[in-house]
């Protein structure tokens, strides 16, 4: 009964020591003990998505590195159009947006599939229409961010960064003149 009146009753669930990371699981009437790992009394409720297993694998790029990466992404395109560029497993990938709807998520039905617990099965939709391209949050758990801001939907502009779970995707619009200029430069150099 002392734990009820002293405020040490934590409740059912898992708690992580803020000093050493040791996880303690408690039943409803258990009091929070000293940490068996380090003796600390400082605990926080543990989350499935906390800890190094779910840390972001894609670090935020410096502005200079981002510009160089965008330039490299633009150089890999041979056709004008709208693209999503992203890094997965240390490799750069691109997807040409050709249909009206492009699904991003963990589902097997997703057009851009990330098999990762930080990505919802139905995380985001990229919608192409005559008046522009938009990203929509498809009721995701962790949200969709465009240029660092959480959004429900947002019209995309060339170079916008979309964050889905731990993945960073960049929207690029490659104009016909830009592709033709790259081809002309290559011909002049050859």
C-alpha positions as CSV (number, residue, x, y, z in Angstrom):
1,X,0.0,0.0,0.0
2,X,3.0,2.3,0.5
3,X,3.6,2.4,-3.2
4,X,0.1,3.8,-3.8
5,X,0.6,6.7,-1.4
6,X,4.2,7.4,-2.2
7,X,3.7,7.8,-5.9
8,X,6.0,4.9,-7.0
9,X,3.2,2.8,-8.5
10,X,4.1,2.8,-12.2
11,X,1.4,0.6,-13.7
12,X,1.4,-2.2,-16.2
13,X,4.0,-2.1,-18.9
14,X,7.7,-1.8,-19.7
15,X,10.0,0.9,-18.4
16,X,13.5,1.7,-19.6
17,X,16.3,3.0,-17.3
18,X,17.3,6.4,-18.5
19,X,20.9,5.8,-17.4
20,X,21.8,2.4,-18.8
21,X,18.8,1.3,-20.9
22,X,17.8,-1.7,-18.8
23,X,14.1,-2.6,-19.3
24,X,11.9,-3.6,-16.4
25,X,8.4,-5.0,-17.0
26,X,5.8,-4.5,-14.3
27,X,2.3,-5.8,-13.5
28,X,-0.5,-3.5,-12.4
29,X,0.3,-3.4,-8.7
30,X,4.2,-3.5,-8.9
31,X,6.2,-0.6,-7.6
32,X,9.1,0.7,-9.8
33,X,12.3,-0.8,-8.3
34,X,15.9,0.6,-8.4
35,X,17.5,-0.4,-11.8
36,X,19.0,-3.9,-11.6
37,X,21.6,-2.7,-14.1
38,X,23.0,0.4,-12.5
39,X,20.9,1.2,-9.4
40,X,19.3,4.3,-10.9
41,X,15.8,5.4,-10.0
42,X,15.2,7.2,-13.3
43,X,12.9,5.3,-15.6
44,X,10.8,6.3,-18.6
45,X,8.0,4.3,-20.2
46,X,9.6,2.1,-22.9
47,X,8.3,2.3,-26.4
48,X,8.4,-0.2,-29.2
49,X,10.0,2.3,-31.5
50,X,12.7,3.7,-29.2
51,X,16.3,2.5,-29.0
52,X,19.0,2.0,-31.6
53,X,17.1,-0.7,-33.6
54,X,14.7,2.0,-34.9
55,X,17.1,4.9,-35.1
56,X,17.1,6.8,-38.4
57,X,19.5,5.2,-40.8
58,X,19.5,8.2,-43.2
59,X,21.2,11.2,-41.6
60,X,20.1,14.6,-42.5
61,X,22.4,16.0,-45.1
62,X,24.2,19.3,-44.9
63,X,23.0,21.8,-47.5
64,X,26.2,21.3,-49.6
65,X,25.8,17.5,-49.5
66,X,22.1,17.7,-50.3
67,X,22.8,19.9,-53.3
68,X,25.5,17.5,-54.6
69,X,23.2,14.6,-54.0
70,X,20.4,16.4,-55.9
71,X,22.7,17.2,-58.8
72,X,23.8,13.5,-58.9
73,X,20.1,12.4,-58.9
74,X,19.3,14.8,-61.8
75,X,22.2,13.5,-63.8
76,X,20.9,9.9,-63.5
77,X,17.6,10.8,-65.3
78,X,17.5,10.3,-69.0
79,X,13.8,11.2,-69.5
80,X,11.9,14.3,-68.6
81,X,9.2,13.7,-65.9
82,X,8.6,13.6,-62.2
83,X,10.6,11.3,-59.9
84,X,11.0,10.2,-56.3
85,X,14.7,9.7,-55.4
86,X,15.7,8.0,-52.1
87,X,18.5,6.0,-50.5
88,X,17.9,2.5,-49.4
89,X,20.5,0.1,-48.0
90,X,23.3,2.6,-49.0
91,X,22.1,2.7,-52.6
92,X,20.4,5.6,-54.5
93,X,17.1,4.6,-56.1
94,X,14.6,6.4,-58.2
95,X,11.0,5.9,-59.2
96,X,9.4,7.6,-62.1
97,X,5.9,8.9,-61.2
98,X,3.8,7.8,-64.2
99,X,0.4,7.0,-62.8
100,X,-2.1,9.2,-61.0
101,X,-1.6,7.5,-57.7
102,X,1.7,6.1,-56.2
103,X,1.3,4.3,-52.9
104,X,4.1,4.5,-50.3
105,X,4.1,2.1,-47.4
106,X,5.0,-1.3,-45.9
107,X,2.2,-3.1,-47.7
108,X,2.9,-5.6,-50.4
109,X,0.5,-3.5,-52.6
110,X,2.7,-0.4,-52.2
111,X,4.4,1.0,-55.3
112,X,7.3,2.3,-53.2
113,X,7.7,-0.4,-50.5
114,X,9.7,0.0,-47.3
115,X,9.8,-3.2,-45.2
116,X,10.4,-1.3,-42.0
117,X,8.3,-0.9,-38.7
118,X,8.6,2.9,-38.8
119,X,6.6,2.9,-42.0
120,X,2.8,2.2,-41.9
121,X,1.3,-0.3,-44.3
122,X,-0.5,2.6,-46.0
123,X,1.7,5.5,-45.2
124,X,1.4,8.1,-48.0
125,X,0.0,8.7,-51.4
126,X,1.7,10.7,-54.2
127,X,-1.1,12.1,-56.4
128,X,-0.4,13.4,-59.9
129,X,-3.1,15.6,-61.5
130,X,-3.2,18.3,-64.2
131,X,-2.8,21.1,-61.6
132,X,0.2,19.6,-59.8
133,X,1.6,16.8,-57.7
134,X,0.7,16.3,-54.0
135,X,1.6,14.1,-51.1
136,X,-1.1,12.9,-48.8
137,X,-0.8,11.2,-45.4
138,X,-2.7,8.0,-45.8
139,X,-3.6,7.7,-42.0
140,X,0.0,6.8,-41.1
141,X,1.0,6.3,-37.5
142,X,4.3,8.3,-37.6
143,X,3.1,11.0,-40.0
144,X,4.4,12.5,-43.3
145,X,6.8,15.4,-43.3
146,X,7.6,17.7,-46.1
147,X,10.8,19.8,-45.6
148,X,10.6,19.1,-41.9
149,X,7.0,20.1,-41.4
150,X,4.3,17.4,-40.6
151,X,1.5,17.6,-43.2
152,X,-1.8,16.0,-44.0
153,X,-1.3,16.9,-47.6
154,X,1.0,19.3,-49.5
155,X,1.6,20.3,-53.0
156,X,5.1,19.2,-54.0
157,X,7.7,21.4,-55.7
158,X,11.0,20.4,-57.3
159,X,13.5,19.5,-54.6
160,X,11.0,19.0,-51.8
161,X,12.1,16.4,-49.2
162,X,9.4,13.9,-48.0
163,X,10.1,11.9,-44.8
164,X,8.2,8.6,-44.4
165,X,9.2,6.7,-41.3
166,X,13.0,6.7,-41.3
167,X,13.2,7.2,-45.1
168,X,13.9,10.5,-46.9
169,X,12.5,10.8,-50.4
170,X,13.1,13.8,-52.7
171,X,10.7,14.9,-55.4
172,X,12.3,16.1,-58.6
173,X,10.7,17.5,-61.8
174,X,13.1,17.0,-64.7
175,X,12.2,19.4,-67.5
176,X,12.7,18.4,-71.2
177,X,15.1,21.3,-71.7
178,X,17.3,20.1,-68.8
179,X,17.6,16.5,-70.3
180,X,18.3,18.0,-73.7
181,X,21.0,20.3,-72.3
182,X,22.7,17.3,-70.6
183,X,22.6,15.3,-73.9
184,X,24.1,18.3,-75.8
185,X,26.8,18.7,-73.2
186,X,27.7,15.0,-73.5
187,X,27.8,15.3,-77.3
188,X,30.0,18.4,-77.2
189,X,32.4,16.6,-74.8
190,X,32.6,13.5,-77.0
